[in-house]
Amino acid sequence: MNANKVALVTGANKGLGLEISRQLGQQGITVVLGSRDPARGQAAADTLRAEGLDTHPVKLEVTNADDIAALPAFLEQAFGRLDILVNNAGVMTDKQGDTADAFRQGYEANVIAPYFLTQALLPLLQASPAGRIVNHSSVLGSLATNASGQIPPDWLLPIYNSSKAALNMLTVIQAQRLKNTPVKVNAAHPGSVKTDMNQAGTLTTAQGARSAVLLATLPDDGPTGGFFHNGKPLPW
Ligand code: NAP
């Protein structure tokens, strides 16, 4: 069994996923970088290895059932454990227009994939003394914030916002199901971070990764079933 904790981060080849992987690696955690493009995943893992971190790529298209099915055996054989799952991969398909196809793609990646990936990896996470699941959500998925009128009209996105609201619900459901176990399940909002998804973001990926990293490394007396930005609770 790997001596260090092992984390899997999805969508880890760039943006917030890459930076979450870096910050977890800097804490001595072995990080498996999930990436749908093996070459980009290898390049990202190599970049972090050159920084002295213990990182490994795995091909993971989160909407591909075969990729998900292969993961538990791969993690078991390669590392013998999984302590942290960060469901980071996500898309903002509203950019393609308000179509049924865009809805399906958005929900596949942002809702259905993290649910089934989590289900597949639960046995390994439950075998960990301190399993942690982080769903990378967004304040745009908060019903309360959308209803408050604080969201500018351009960001009232039917697909993205409703898919992150659904991801928040899955966070609550998984946390309730696991409440009598050591596994903690929480949702993170990174802030408005400049990435390929959000060119208008004002935070760096280093700043934005912090919310997910805090939840991925919660102590045993930390919260479960919550929604947080930089350790502070957000309204659902
Ligand atoms: P990004 O730079 O566009 O990165 C998204 C990552 O997800 C990429 O690695 C992408 O892979 C991967 N991905 C997308 N669909 C995938 C799939 N089906 N299978 C596997 N990987 C997939 O975006 P980001 O800003 O870093 O976003 C990361 C997460 O934070 C997302 O869940 C997003 O909703 C959330 N978030 C971001 C912000 C922000 O301000 N940036 C705010 C709130 C929440 P490819 O490179 O192959 O496309």
Boltz pocket constraint, residues with backbone or C-beta under 6 A from the ligand:
constraints:
  - pocket:
      binder: B
      contacts: [[A, 10], [A, 11], [A, 12], [A, 13], [A, 14], [A, 15], [A, 16], [A, 17], [A, 34], [A, 35], [A, 36], [A, 37], [A, 60], [A, 61], [A, 62], [A, 63], [A, 87], [A, 88], [A, 89], [A, 90], [A, 91], [A, 109], [A, 136], [A, 137], [A, 138], [A, 139], [A, 188], [A, 189], [A, 190], [A, 191], [A, 192], [A, 193], [A, 194], [A, 195], [A, 196], [A, 197], [A, 198], [A, 201]]
      max_distance: 6.0
